[in-house]
Amino acid sequence: MRSVSDINLLFEAFATQHKQLNGFFTNSAYEVGQDQFDVTKFPYLYAQCTRMEISEGETRFTYVVQIGEQVLERDVNNLVASYDMCHLIFQDLIAHLHNPVIPGRTRRYRG
């Protein structure tokens, strides 16, 4: 069985290993510090567990997962490029969650 901590570790490992991401945040949106606008933080991965259900011996977790990127909406060319980049990162994340590798472990993590 996986716990919220285990799943957060999967997201953090992905963000640490991914060459385009510059950070990982979880639990509280306040951690992100969007009001600081530190450009070195972008893009970042944000994942928060929003729901947990236990039914018939099965535990289901629901997460909100976002990629934070800094782009001006009126700059259409950069906005489209940002959407493309985020889409590719999400594809990488899905592949990672199906077959994760955790740094410092000798085998793939299967929970």
Residue, then its C-alpha position, 0 to 999 in steps of 0.5 A: m500500500r502506498s501512503v501520501s508520503d510515498i506518492n509525494l516522494l514519487f512526484e519529488a523524484f520526478a521533479t528532481q530528475h526532470k531537466q526542465l523542472n526547477g522545483f517541487f512543492t506539495n501540501s500548501a500553495y503558500e509554499v510556492g510563494q508565487d507572490q515572490f516571482d523568483v524566475t529561477k523557480f519556474p517551471y515547477l511541479y506542484a502536487q497536492c492530495t485533495r482526497m482519499e477514499i477507502s472502499e472494499g480494501e482499496t485506497r484511492f488518492t486524488y491529486v491536483v497536479q500543476i506545472g507552474e510557468q511564468v508567461l504573459e498571456r498577451d505574448v501568444n507565441n510564448l504562451v503556446a510554447s509554454y503549453d507545449m512544454c507543459h504537455l510534454i512534462f505531463q507526458d513524462l510524468i505519466a511515464h514516470l508514475h507507471n515505472p518510477v525510479i527513486p534516487g538512492r534506491t537500487r531497484r524500481y519503486r513499486g510501492 
